[in-house]
Amino acid sequence: MTSPPAGTGAHDEYLPYGRQCISDDDIDAVVEVLRSAWLTTGPMVEAFERAFSAACGASFGVAVNSGTAALHAAVHATGIGPGEEMIVPSMTFAATANSALYVGATPVFADVEADTLLLDPEDVARKVGSNTRAVMSVDYAGQPCDYDRLSGITRARGLRLVADSCHAVGATYGGRPVGTLADVTAFSFHPVKHLTTGEGGMALTADESLAAAMRVFRNHGITSDHRTREQQGSWFYEMVELGYNLRLTDFQCALGLSQLSKIGRWVAQRRALAALYDDRLAGSIDVVPLARRAGREHAYHLYVVRVIGEGRRDRLFRFLRERGIGVNVHYVPVHLHPYYRKRFGTGPGLCPMAEQAYSEILTLPLYPAMDEADVDRVVKLIAEWSTVAA
Ligand SMILES: *Cc1c(COP(=O)(O)O)cnc(C)c1O
């Protein structure tokens, strides 16, 4: 276990469910770029793309200004559009499903496995129809989905598989890293995620044409960028399609690169803290960690438990929040959001496993600067609640 950085050692402070680790070398890396000639579309973008894609075993990386932008670019690159459907799990952040809407496609909600809350391949197979063009997996909490079965379905039917792996930097499936398991894999560098650029994201792929499509898309649909034109001594450029400005700045990429140098240690620390939670909660019958599958290395973006018993999750949530523990709930099933209900007529009954889980799940604090005493503080309060509130 690594010790927490200075200033976070007190064990009576508010514990958020997640937070970034920024140290002096990160700050120096950003400042150095701020003093350089290129604040955006400069050399740090490519350096970060190469380093992050190499770390995940992928051939190509396209850096963008959020995880949502990475999903948007990925979905755009698959070519899916109006009148076509993309299957998404309901137990996820809204951006997963929204990415289909951005390109005019329709998200179709599939349920999750009851014990892992990962996209259920059987329900995916049931929901594939004549208009289905893509499936988006979500490696919920940091555990990879069943990629053998998911890619079996997508390959057999000629569908694209896009992975929303915003939770799963450093996870593996059958020894293969997340980032190599789908046609395109999207990551987020929001401060609660494994590494941060403030806001930021990246899309990884082994397919050069998908990478090229995403590069054009992030730059207004224009086929060359500012630096390339300057290097070529040319002013000419052409916009060939409608894209967006989804670019990530060079100083953010410098932060990402600096953060990336610590990712191995951070993922190991997340796993060590998760193992401590597992150990301390092992005897509990009413606060139960989610299931893990063999052959998958979990990256632990989140440590999620189920609180068994009607209304008890809400009571434990309040109990812990009142005592400085920043527990949270991930997520409101997307098909229950008012926007989706109104636009698509979705609602209760569509994804029963996700709905049942939603009433029971609680995310406990987990981030690399935590230590064993922090875990013990959380678990002790849970035990105290269990005896008084049962
Ligand atoms: C964080 C997250 C996103 C969005 O990432 P941003 O960088 O905040 O845009 C999308 N999907 C999932 C599952 C996430 O956790």
The ligand as a Gaussian input file, in Angstrom:
#p B3LYP/6-31G(d) Opt

LIG

0 1
 C      -17.576000       9.435000     -16.972000
 C      -18.404000       8.624000     -17.919000
 C      -18.795000       9.110000     -19.172000
 C      -18.591000      10.520000     -19.610000
 O      -17.330000      10.998000     -19.483000
 P      -17.102000      12.588000     -19.448000
 O      -15.616000      12.680000     -19.546000
 O      -17.636000      13.082000     -18.147000
 O      -17.796000      13.167000     -20.618000
 C      -19.486000       8.250000     -20.014000
 N      -19.804000       7.001000     -19.654000
 C      -19.475000       6.516000     -18.442000
 C      -19.863000       5.113000     -18.107000
 C      -18.777000       7.314000     -17.539000
 O      -18.491000       6.836000     -16.332000

